[in-house]
Amino acid sequence: MVVYCFYLFDRNGICLCYREWDRPRRMLDSAGDKANMFGMLFALRNFCMKLNPDREGEEESVGTSGSRGLPRHFITQHYALHYFETATGLRFVLTTGKEFRSEEQRKSGLDLSRNLKEIWSDIYVNYVCKNPMHEPGSV
């Protein structure tokens, strides 16, 4: 499996963390790349919410997605995108090669959004949220 990029956005679209590994095409403007990624996620999430038949009360909960907003992952011709959003609006995004799963995982429907949830619960919560030096809302 090839991992291209990892993004961590806050609820306002500010990129808190960005890491690039084996990306086939390097971006000259990383700020533009981050803005494009967040914009795509925001637009796709709004599109999915409009198509959702169970929309009662969801306009008020724009910051949360879970199973109501974006799909947990999608695969394009060139890459796969994995997505996890917390109740507080943190968005964890991982782009990988489209062959990210073994045949066994493909049959069971597993994707890497579970791993993003573990990054949030095991790393972000323990080392950022519980850090006494961390100021909420700061980058």
N, C-alpha and C positions, 0 to 999 in steps of 0.2 A: 504494500500500500504506500502510495506517495502522498505526503502531506504538503500542501502548498502554503496556506496562510491560516493564521489564527487572529481573530478580532474579538475585542471585548468592548462593547459600547454601553454607556449609561443610558438612562431613559431619555435624555435630551439629545442623544446622537453624538456625544463626545466620545472619541475613541480613547479608552483608558489603557488599552494594551494592544499592540500590533506586533506580530512576529511572522516573518517570511522565511520559508525553508527552501524547498526545491521547486520554486515557481518557474514554469517554462518561459514566461515573458515578464521581465522586470518592468516595473512601473517607474517612470521618471518622476511623477508627481504623486508621492504617497498620500498627501492630504486629499487630493482628488480621488484617489482610489478608495480611501476610507469613506469619503462623502458619497461616492457612487454606491458602495456596498450598503451603507446605512439607508440611502435613498431607495435602493432596490428592495431591501427588507421592509421598509416602511410602506412602500407602494404595494408590494405583494401581500403584506399582512392586511392592509385595508381592502384590497381586492378579495382576499379569501373571506374576510369578515362580511363583506357585502353578499357573497355567494352562500354564506352559511344560512340554512333554513331556520336554525334555532338562535335567532338574533335578539331575543328579548333582553333588554338591559345591557347589551354589549357596547353601545356607544359610550357609556359612562366609564367603561373599564378598558380604555384604550391602552393603558400602560401594561396590562397583563395579556398574555396570549395563551400559554399552555396548549391545550388541544383545540382552543377556539380560534386561534390566529393562524400563524404560518404552519405549514407542514413541518415536521421535525427534520426532514431532509428531502432533497430533490436531486435528480441526476440530469445533467445536460449532456450534450455530445462530447464536451471536453473536460468536465469536472463534476464533482458531487459537492453539494453544500449541506452542511449539518448545522442545525440551529437549536438553541435552547434559550428560553427567556424566563427569568425569575418573576415572581410576583411584584418585585420592586422595580422592574423594568430593565434590569441588566440583560444584555443580549450577548450570548456566547456564540460565535460563528467559526466554523472550521471548514476550509475548502480542501478537498483531497482529489486524487485521481478518481476516475469513475469506477475503477475496479477496487473498491475499498473493502469489499466483503468476500469472505470465502463462500464456497458453494453451500455449506451448512448454514451460515448466517443468512444467506440469500433466501433459503427456504423458510427460515424462521422469522424473517422480516426484521432482523436487528439492524440498527443503524448506530452511528456514533453520537447521537444526541444524548444517549445514556452516559457516555463518557464525559460529555460536556457538563452534564448534571453533576457527575462525580467531581469534576474540576471545581465547580461552584461550591458544592457541599464540603469537600475535603480540603481544598486549598484556599479558595477565596474567603469562605466564612471563617476558617480557622486562622488564616494569616493576615487577612485584611480587616474583616469586620471585628474580630476580637483583639486587634492590635490597639493598645491604648493610645498610640501616637496618631492613629488614623482619624481624620476629621471627615465625617460624612458629607458627601457632596463635593469633596476636593478630588483633584486628579493626582 
